[in-house]
Each structure stands twice: as C-alpha cells, then as structure tokens.
Amino acid sequence: MRIILVKSLVWVIAFMFYGDLSSQGIHFSYLEFAPQSVNPGLIGGFLGSYRGTGIYRSQYNNGAEVKGYNTFELGIDVPIIRGFRKQDWIGGGISLNSDKRGLFSFTDTYSRLGLSYHFSLDKKQISVLTLGVQIININRSLRRPDENATGYQITNNSSNDPDLLRLFKSADEKGRISATGRDWNVGLVYTRTSKTNLVKVGFSGSGFFPVRLGFQEVFELPLRMIGFASMVNQLNKTMTLEPMAIFQKAGYGSEIMFNTKLGYKYNKEKNDKVKAGLGFRTGTFSAIFFIGGEIKGINFGLSYDLPLSGYSGAPGIQNGFEFGASYIGVLKKTPKPKPIIICPRL
C-alpha cells in the first residue's frame, strides 16, 4: 500500500518539474483552505455534512508607495445526494475569490459554482475517482488612485501616459473601470484511503474557451493547468506526516510549491493536534514556514513566505503571510418516536 502511495506522489512531483519554472504566480500556500480554486474534484470530498473554508493572503505590501497583493477566498461545499450507485455520491459547492494588487487596485474577482461526481472504485469507498466541473464568473477592474497619490502624479502630471489617460476617460464617478467574462474549470481527483494513509492526486484545467477581459483591447485569459498531490501518513498513534506538492502553469509562466508538515495529537480522545512544517516555492524562490492545528473540528493554519532570490533584494517588505481556517460540520437527525398512549386503567 505505501509503495503505491509513494509512487503516486513521486510521479506527480516529477511532472511538476517539467516545463518553464521561471515565474511566480500569486496563490495560496495552505491549499487545504482553498480547495475549490485548486480542483473542482475536491468539492464534497470529505467525511461530514458540510464544510466551510476561508483564507487570506498578503504579500509585497510596503505601505503607501508600493501596494502589493491582497487575496482572500471564502467557500462552502456539501455532499448533496447519493449517486447512481449506493457507493457513489454527488457534491456541490460555491466560493468567492478576490485578488487586489498595485496602486491602481487591479482586482480580479472569481465567483465559482461547481458540481462533482464521486465514483467509488470499490464497494467500501477505499478508492474513489472524482470528476468536478465549475462555472466561473470573472470581474476585472481598475480604480484611479487618489489625486494626492505619488503614482497618480507620475502618470497624470509628469509623464502624461496617454494609455492611462485614455483608459480612465471611460471610468465611472468613482474612477473605476471594469470588464467581465465567464470561464469553465474541469478537474479529476483520485483518492485512496487506508487505516494509516490518505492520498489525493489531481489535475485540473481552465481557459479552454476564449475569455475576453480587456478594458479597451482584446485580452484573453491563458490556459491554466494545476496538478497536485497530498498525503496524510499516520506514523503512530500520536504523529502524522503530511507532505503536499502543487504545480501551476498559466500561459508562459509556471511554478511549483512543496511542503511537509508534522502533526502531533496531544488529545487522543478529541483528536486535537498541532502542526508545524517547512516548504519552498520556485519563481521568486522562497522558503515557507507553517504552523497550525486542529481543535474541536476547526482546522487552522498560518504560513510565512521568506523570499531568498528575485524580489528578496528589493527595498521594503517583500515577505508574505496568510491565515486560513476550515470547519467540517455534521448534521445529526433527531429521532422522532411515536407517542405512546398509556391506558389509565393499567
């Protein structure tokens, strides 16, 4: 069993190293708190009645002069109904993601609606193959900076950038321009569960159809591909080893991220535990530090990115941090026994 799981991880990690790894995409390090943006096949793939997730990331924020990236995601997904067979089930989920960066508040907002079909390869649901599909509504916007901002003075008064001046002529009263589009995301996930291991391997793609989001000229979103592999290995009654790897490619840029966390269960009865680990990502090569835990069904984590190349030599704060949390709830049905009428003569 362990040999099969290790081979799956090695295969996906080897695939991740293939291709151009020269650029860094802004995304989350704690992938478990953003499952719907990683792969729609993860929708409804958990043991429980519903799952709520949330995560926030801040990176390259150097104060008023340089405004970096601020990204958040909120989502909820549920196993909806049994599938065509007893061991199959269908999941559904919705999520909202917003990514804002730069002096002009360049913002991409994604609202996702997805369905997944979990096809069990055996009657005991040990091996499950899942197909997920999402429809994604995208809004892209820019906002003119305040007149007192240094960036606005440079573009409007000093250089008189003709493209920016012409662009903001069509802005609304708040100095905002926007464009909308629609995309589809399709993903496959393979899950295998044993007494001591849980492994997930998946691949997803979006941007197969033209999505035009240009404000004045035509701009099409590039083809985006994501591959990932994760494992939870129960080393003993109190310790777990949790490696995870992801590959992302959009257009000509791609990157990989790998991390592993060690968990310690300090409360065996309630399954409460703490986690800590290390990782790295390519592009602007960064070391990543993780801490987190699971308490009373709430899974939470904090990560910190420390650039070691690229932007690491730039002035100001170049580090990034994020905080995420998730909760899996169970709806228990209260039995309603039929009332018993007691005869007063007895």
N, C-alpha and C positions, 0 to 999 in steps of 0.2 A: 504493500500500500504506500509506504513512504517513498519508495523508489518512483512510483508513478507520479506522486505529487511533486517531488523534486524535479523530475524530468519536465513536467508541465511548466514549472517556474523557469527553469533554465532555457527552455525553448522560447518563451515569451521575452525573457531578458535579452537573449541573443538577437531576436527580431528587433528589439528596441535599439540596438547599437547599429543597425543597418540604416544608412542614409545620412543626410546632412544634419549635423547637430550643432549648427553654428549660432542659432538664435534662441532667445529665451521668451517663451510665452508666459503671460501673467495668468496664473491659475492657482489652485489651492494645493497645499502640501498635505493637509488632512483630508484625504479623498473620501473617507467613510462618512464625512459630514456633508458631502455634496454628491450623493450617488446618482441623482438624475441628470447631472451635467456630465458625468463620466460615461454612463452607458444606460440606455433605457431598459436594458435587460435586467438591471438591478431593481427595478420597480416591483414592489411586492415580494421580494426575495428574502424574507426574514420570518422568524417564528413569533407571531403576535397578531393583534388585530389591526394596529395602525402604527405608523412611525412618523415622527416629526423631526426634521433636521434644520439646522441653521449654522451659518459660518460667516465670519467677517475677516477680511484681509486688508492690511495697509502696507504699502511699500514705496520707497523713494520719496517720501514726504519730507521736504526740507524747509517747511514754513511758507511764508507768503510768496517768496521769489520762485520757488520750484514746487509745484504741486504734483505729487506722484499719483499712484494708483490706490483707489479705494473700492473694494469689491465686496459684495455680500450675496448670499443666496439663502432663500427660505424654501422649504418644501415639505410636502406631506404625501405619503403613499400608503396604500392598503391592499391586502389580498381581497379581491371583490367577491369572487364566486368560484365554485368548482368548475373544472374544465370538462371536456368531452368524456374523460375517464375519471374514475374515482381518485386516482393519484395525481391528477393534473389540477392546476388552478390558474386563474387569471388575476392579474394585478393592475391597479390604476394609480396614477399619481399626477400631481401638479406642482410646479415650482416657479419661483421668480428669482432672476439673477440680474444684478446691476453692476456695471464696471465703469467707474468715472476716473478720468485721468487728465492732467495738464491744466494750464492756465485757462483754456477755453472750455473747461468742463466737458471734454469729449466723452459722451456717455453712450454705452450700449446696454440696452435693457432687453432681456430674454424672458418671455413667459412660455412655459412648456406645459403641454398636456400629453400624457403618454399612457399606453396600454402595453401589457406584457403577457405572454402565454408561457407558462412553466410546464414543460413536457418532461415528466419523470421517466427515466430510462429503466426503472425497475419499480416493483410494487411498494417497496419500503421507502421510496424517495431518497435513496442514497446518492444516486447520480441524477442530476436534473439539467436539461438543456433549455435555455430560455431565449425567446425571440421578443425583442421590445421595439416599439415604434413610437416616435414622438412627433408632434406638430409644434413648431416653434415660431412664435410671433416676435419679430425683432424691431426695436425702435432705436435709431441712431440720432443723436442730437449734438449740437454745439451751442454754447452760450457766450455772447460778447462779454469780455471782462469789464469790471468797473472802470470808469474813466481815470481813477487815481492809480490803477494798477500799472506797474512798470511795463508789463508786456503789452498792454493796450497802447501806451505812449509810443513804444517802439514800432508797433505795426501801423498805427494810425497817424502819428505826428512825425516821426523821424524818417522811417523808410517808405511810408505810404504804400504798403504792399497792395498792389492792385487786385490780386486774387482775393485777399481777405476783405478788402473794402467792397468789392463787387458781391462777395458771398453774403455779407451781413446786410446788404441793402434789402434783402427779402426776409429779414428777421421780423419776428412779432414784437409787440410792445415791450416784452421782457428781454429782447435781444437774443431770442432763441430761434434756431432753425432745426428742422428735423426731417428724417426720412424713415420709411417703414418698409418691411419686407417679411416674407414667410419662407421657412425652411423646414426640411424633414430630417430626422435623425433615426437611423436603424442600427440596432446592436444585437449581438449574440453573447451569451454568458453560459459557461459551463461550471456547474457547482458539484463538488463531491464532498460528502460528509462521512466521517468515521468516528469512532469513540475518542480518538485523540487528535484528529485533524479536521480542518475545514479549509478547502481550497476553492478559489474562484479565479477563472481565467476568462477574459472577454475582449471583444473587439467591436468598435462602432465607427460609423462614418456619417458625415453630413455634408451639405453643399453639393449634392449630386445634380441638383437643378439650379439654373441661374437665379441668384438672389441679388437684386439691384438696390443698393443703398446709397448711391452717390447723391450729394446735395445739388450739384449742377451738372457734372459729368457722370457718365455711367461707371459705377464701380460694382463689381460682382464679388461676393464672398468666395474665398478659395475653398477647395475641397479640404475637409478636416477629418483626420483619422486619429483614433485613440485606441491603444492596446494596453491592457493592464493585467496584472496577476497579483493575487494576495493569498496569504496563508495564515491560519492560526493553529499553531502546533502546541499541544498540551505536553510540556516536558515532564511534569509530575503533578501532584495534587495541588500545588500552590503556584507553579511557574508556567508562563506561556511565552513562546517566541512568535512574533508577528511580523514577518517580512512583507513588503509591498513594493511593487515597481509599476511605473506607468510610462508609456511612450506617447507623445503628442506631435502631430505633424499638420501644419496648416500652410498651404502654398509652398514656398521655398524654405520655410523655417521649420525646425523641429528640435525637440529636446527630450531628455529622459530624466526621471526622478526615481530614486530608490531610497527606501528607508527600512529600518527594522526596529521594532520596539520590544522591550522585555516587560512582561506583566507579572505582578506579584499579588496573589489573592490573600489578603490579610483577614478576611472574614469568610470562612468556608460556608457557613450556613446561609448567608445572604449573597454570596458570590461577589462581594465588593472587592475591588482591586485597584492598584495604582500602576501606571505605566511610565516608562521613560525610554528614549531611544535616540538614534542618530541617523542622518541621511545626507544625500547630496543631490544637486541637480546640475545639468550641463547648461551650455549657453554662457551666460554670466555665471561661471562656476561658483556654486555656493554650498556651504555646509549648513545643515538644518538640524536643529535641536528640538526634541519633542518631550513634553510631559503631559500627563493626563490621568484619567481614571474612570472607573465605573462604580457609581454609588446609587443604590436603590433604583436601579433600572435606567439611570441617567448616565450616558456616556459623554465625556467632555475631554477637550484637549487644547493645549496651547503650543504653538510652534514659533521658532525664531530663525530667520534666514540670515546668514552672515556671508556676504559676497567675498570671494577670495581672488577674483580676477575681473576684468572688464570694468564695471561701474565701481568697483571697490576703491579705485584711486581717485574718484571724483570727490570734490569737497562736499561737506554736509553729511546728512544721514542717508546711507544707502541700504540700510538693513530693512528687513520686512518682518512683520509678525502677523499671526492670525489666531483667532479663537473660534472654536466650534463646539456644538453640543447636539446630541440626539436623544430621543426617548422612544422606546417601543412600549406601547400600552396593550393591555389585554382587556377586552370587554367580556365580563362574565355574565352569563344569563342566570337570573334568579328564578329558581323553580317556583311554580305556582300550583301547589297541591289543591286538589278538590276539597272543598269544605266537608267536614264530617258532622252529620246531624246526630246528636246523642239523644236517645229517647229518654224523657224524664222519668218514665216508669221503671227503668232499669237501675 
